[in-house]
Amino acid sequence: MTVSSALWERSHTGGDLPSDDDLTQMLTIRAFELKLLDLFDRGMLNGTTHTCLGQEYVPVALDALLGPADHVFSNHRGHGHYLARHRDPEGLLAEIMGRRGAVCGGVGGSQHIRRDRYLSTGVQGESLPVACGVALHLKRTEPGALACVYIGDGTWGEGGVYEALNLAALWQLPLLVVVENNGIAQSTPTVRTMAGTIAGRAAAFGVDHVRTASTDLHGIRALLAPAVEAVRQGRPLVAEFVTHRLGPHSKGDDTRGADEIAAARAADWYPRLAAADPERFARLDTAARARVDAVAEDVAGREPA
């Protein structure tokens, strides 16, 4: 039976407060992304980078539903995905800066990371067909494991997305497609390029769809847990997060108006959680920022990879 998008729709913004560990992970990702922008401003980084400011809660929420046997495929905006999976700001920053200790020897940079069962790429839509193939392999050799792939709303303009969904449905693959729908593809609002809905596209292939606008980790996990277990049994799923990108597409190319940026900031999880438990939040936030500061100082002083 196909999951009804209407049944699963949520816009909850309250709920139980996250654990110290969950909040620390979210704050660490936030501090890491802010540090990257600071390093670019100071001329200490080259190339480009795409931060996930505002979206940090998504991979943290999902990490609790994934196991070590699962594969995770990320995209160009993937620092949070990597940090939630591996909790390794040292290795990631060394990779971005091309210094000793880099995850991929300094050749992958910000977007192209491979570690264990984690892979990211900067090519839009590339990961989904690959994840589909890995899901087929898992079905045959490691029943119960799944392939989780993160894509954005703009990626629905790529034909490979539909080919992969078609095969996933036909072959009943353990494929979890996580859509971080922040409403803008680089600098183009999604409403200008996408007719219909993501739910409608999933339904066209008979693929289950779950949609949430919540930033509450407990609520997200309660919502997704049964659907993710169904994925492990061969029911592919599109999990759509209605989220917000606080920063620019890359380092400074933000074409949104002040009202749009203000609306994104109003929906941010950070001030909500800061107000809910000020003492604990401040303590963990200070610790996360201090850790990232120390990591940046250490990595910047290392020799090239």
Secondary structure, 3 states (H helix, E strand, C coil): CCCCHHHHCECCCCCCCCCHHHHHHHHHHHHHHHHHHHHHHCCCCCCCCCCCCCCCHHHHHHHCCCCCCCEEEECCCCHHHHHHHHCCHHHHHHHHHCECCCCCCCCCCCCCCEECCEEECCCCCCHHHHHHHHHHHHHHHCCCCCEEEEEEHHHHHCHHHHHHHHHHHHCCCCEEEEEEECCEECCEEHHHCCCCCHHHHHHHCCCEEEEECCCCHHHHHHHHHHHHHHHHCCCCEEEEEECCCCCCCCCCCCCCCHHHHHHHHHCCHHHHHHHHCHHHHHHHHHHHHHHHHHHHHHHHCCCEC
